Amino acid sequence: MHIATSPAFKENARAALANAGLQKALARSGPSFIARRAAAAADLPEFETLRDTARDIKNHALANLDFYLEAYEAKVLESGGKVHWCSDAGQARDTVLAICQAAGARTVTKGKSMIGEEISINEHLEKHGIVPVETDLGEYIIQLRHELPSHIIAPAFHLNMEDWEDAFRKAHTDLPADRQFAERRDILIEARERLRSKFLAADVGITGANFLIAETGSSVIVTNEGNGDLTQTLPKVHIVLASIEKCVPTLEDATSLLRVLARSATGQEFSVYTTFSTGARRPDDLDGPHEYHVVLIDNGRSAMFGTDFQEMLRCIRCAACMNHCPVYGAVGGHAYGWVYPGPMGAVLTPTLIGVEKAGHLPNASTFCGKCESVCPVRIPLPKLMRHWREREFERHLSPAGVRGGLAVWGFFARRPALYRLATRLGAVALGLFGRKKGRFARMPFAGGWTAGRDLPAPEGDTFFARYAKAQRSGAVQ
């Protein structure tokens, strides 16, 4: 099992800010995601309408999930496959292991799967003598480096070219030591040559699923490398790992969601490969697995229904929220300490591992709202993070200093006249003290801010005072 370091988020963040290599990678890669997403959205006039449609599709699917999951299972059985219902990570791991052992598997190839990371399937297979091989290029290198993904669509987002070269030289010791890595193509060629034999030797292939279609019993994956196709067609057994909320009603619904997925994730109209798999190989098929298994995993999702966090189940794992998040852009994904980083992780991680362990994450946000503004299924991420902050406060999990500060603020906020007087006096005092330089380099009780930036001195009156003055003058109604 992955050990969560989310309780040490502050320490993780400080280390990330001091990591020159990570900061180089974030500065290089981060802005490109934002620009490509903006261009893709601008090129599609109906993009905002599609976001509404995507939200409504997911809401309908979640409201009727029991029906659609049963319909999906019936179609999978009809096509020669089998569905395994798993309530938690342990049951899912044991189910996958049993399928692999029944197939006599020694090597398993894997396509990128965040639910696979969530249930720690690689470690479980290795413990039982089965070798899992990640075939997504980014997942492959972090497997060599024994790391978790730092991003849900770009697992090696935190690495630079020199990191790749170092990892390949350490892992591929049978190749000439003097070989050159002059450009990215050299990395790709070496990875392709190394993985080709793995694809051919694998007894079982494991993929995730972007969507499960109740109408047809199909699983859908989107990739840009083609490794997913090789993983699910060459081995004799294909295992699909998917959490229950991935189910959508119809093929048309899936294609509507695909229209916002790639544009939000990578700025593409569609990923290079969008693959639909339906059951095991039929007699007249030229390729495909002899066995098709779908491992459906709950692992805390059903407990989210009917709660303040149900809207999080709409997530289609595009990563747009983290691509636009200033906090993620400063510290990267590993600082969040578990499988899911960024704003979506700040909501989902406390749900799955407990707010006691992950309470820092909903607080690791500027609440600028950019995550909600770019989410293709319009998840109100700041609102959901605020719900977690409320629960943290109610359970007395937040630091004493924070609770004390909120108590003082609450005292004044419940007394509007006193609040306005105190803020006006405070603004005047700070304005006088900071008049010479116009800013404060250090200030009591504000060290967390002034340690990294100056605090501007107030100028003029408070908002309340200026608004009241404008009302008296008739400037506002």
Helices and strands as residue ranges (DSSP letters): G 6-8, H 9-17, H 20-42, H 47-63, H 65-78, E 82-86, H 89-102, E 107-110, H 114-118, H 121-127, E 131-134, H 137-144, H 161-171, H 184-201, E 204-207, E 211-213, E 218-223, H 227-233, E 237-243, G 244-246, E 247-248, H 251-265, E 273-277, E 291-297, G 302-304, G 310-314, H 320-323, H 326-331, G 334-336, H 342-353, H 355-358, H 360-363, H 370-374, H 381-394, H 400-413, H 416-433, E 439-440, H 447-450, E 455-456, H 463-473
